[in-house]
Amino acid sequence: MSEGDHSINEVVAFIRQTDRRGWCFGGWPSDMLEIYLKWHHQNGSLVLVEEDEDLVAVAVGTQMSEDDIDKHWVPWNESGDIFYFSDLLAKKKEAVAACFDEFIERIGTHKWRGTKIFALRGGRKRKYEPAYVERWLEAL
């Protein structure tokens, strides 16, 4: 698996096909979704995973300061003390792990272990420890 080079239209089509329940991007107009994805791509907070040239995962996550967690569209902050995992759509379990591996590489393995991880689940912000995420990934 690798990070692929796909057009914005291919990524939007993948999202529409994969997010059948609308949990990540339900109700988003395609033009706004395109702007959102382009913005995250430019900020280093978008991960695309492909297998045999087919897109199998799209993820959005951002390293930021905890003070910024309630703000929208926060740019990647190298000195940020948290990682906010925003969206993930994947067709395969291995692709989920590949997304996290890419984000860990972008942050740096050493720094990752001291970073607080937040995600919005069930409408609530939840905090996860890196060790929990690593154990979860190993179980995939």
N, C-alpha and C positions, 0 to 999 in steps of 0.2 A: 504494500500500500504506500502511496505517496501523495503529496499535495499536488493536485492537478492544475492544469491551465484551462479553465472553462470560461465561456462567455457568460455575461450577466444573465442572458436569456436562458442558458442551460441551467444555471444555478436556481433561478426563479422557477423553472419548470420542475426541477428536482424537488424543491421545497413544496410546490403545489401537489406533486404526486405523493410525497412522503408524509407531509403533515395533514393527513386525511381528517384527523379530529380537530384540527385548527388550534392546537395547544400552543404552538410557537408563533405562528404568523396568521392565524385565522382572522379574516376580516381586513387584513392589510391590503390596500390597493397595490397592484403590481408596480406602479410608478414610485410609490413611497418605499416599497420593499427594495427596489433597485437602488434608490438613493441610500437607504440604510446599509445595504450590502457593500456598495462602492465606498461609503464612508469608512466602514469597518475594515475593508481591504486596505485602504490608504493608511489606516492607523495601526495596522498589524494585529488586529483583533478578530480577523476572520480566518478560519481554517477550512480548507476543502480537502477531502480525502478521496482518492480514486483508486480503483482496482481494475486492471486491464483497460485503462482509459475511460472507464465508466465512473461517474460520480457516485460515491457510496455514503458520504457524510458531509454535512455542513455544520460548523460550530462557530459561535460568537462568544468571546470571553475577553475581559480587559483587566490588566493590572492597573490598579488605581489606589488612591489614598482612601482610607475608610471614611473620611469626612465627605467624600464625593459619591458615596454609594447610592444616595437617593436622587442624584442628578441623572439626566438622560444624556446619552451619546457622549460619554466621557472618553477623551483620548487616552491611549496607552501611556502610562506614566512609569518609567523605569524605576523611579524611587518609591513607587506606591507600595503600601504595606499589606494590601489584600489583592486577591484575584476574584473578580466577579464573573461567574460563568453564567452567561445570559441565555443562550439558545443552543440546542443540539438536535439535529435530525440525522439519523443513521439507519442504513439498511442492514448493517451487520454489527455484531458485538465488537469484532476486531476493529471496526472503524471508529467506534467510541473510544477505544484505547488509543488509537492512532491520533485522535483529536487531542486527548489529554497529553500524550507524549509530545506533540508539537507545541502545545502551550507551555509545558514544563521546560522544553528546550528554549523557548523564547524568553522565559523568566530566568532560567538557569537552575540546574538541579539543586545546587547548594542553597540558593535563595528560596526556592520552592518549598523546601522543608520548613522554613520559618514563616511562610506566608499563610495568612488566614484566607480561607476559601468560602465564598458566599454564593448561594444560588437561590433563585426564586422557585419554590416548589409548593404547589397547592395554594398559591396566592400569598405565601408568607416567605420572608427572607430567612434562610437557614444558614447556619455557619457549620463548616466541615473542617476537620483537621486534615492536613496533607496525608498523614499516616492512614486515615480512614479511606481516603480516595485511592491511595496506593494499594491497600488491601482489596478494595472493591475492584480495581482494575485487574489485579492478579486473579481474581475469581472469574473474570470474563473468560 
